[in-house]
Amino acid sequence: MEITEVRVTLKESEDKKLKAFATITFDNAFVVRDLKVIEGKKGLFVAMPSRKVTYPCTKCGHRNASKDKFCANCGSKIIPRREEKFDDEGRQNEHRDIAHPITPESREYIQSRVIDAYKEELQRTGENQSAQAARGSDY
């Protein structure tokens, strides 16, 4: 399986760690959206698309955030689930990957292609900003 297209949208926000969103296409046939380019302690990495984990209330069925102790709808106490996952620091995971690579090789392949596209987009937008500044200085 080959990545045939990578699209990167740079992110300008208060969150300094989130640098961009990416969309990748495999074999011109399958698209994965909402990958994130993040600046971590060891440099750039790609986070896979994820969704917030919710659990239903046993009384009313309302979906509540994983950290909630009481139902936001009916106020009943939420019984913790045994299968809840915790990270290395003992914090409860709030998000679960929707799609992710199975092997380290496929993760590295995706990450290198997305980060390369991110760097190209940074360079392209930097060149555009320089050209616009040069045109603006003529007036």
PyMOL commands that set and color helices and strands:
alter all, ss='L'
color gray80, all
select helices_A, chain A and resi 104-137
alter helices_A, ss='H'
color red, helices_A
select strands_A, chain A and resi 3-10+18-26+30-40+43-47+50-52+54-56+63-65+95-97
alter strands_A, ss='S'
color yellow, strands_A
deselect
rebuild
show_as cartoon
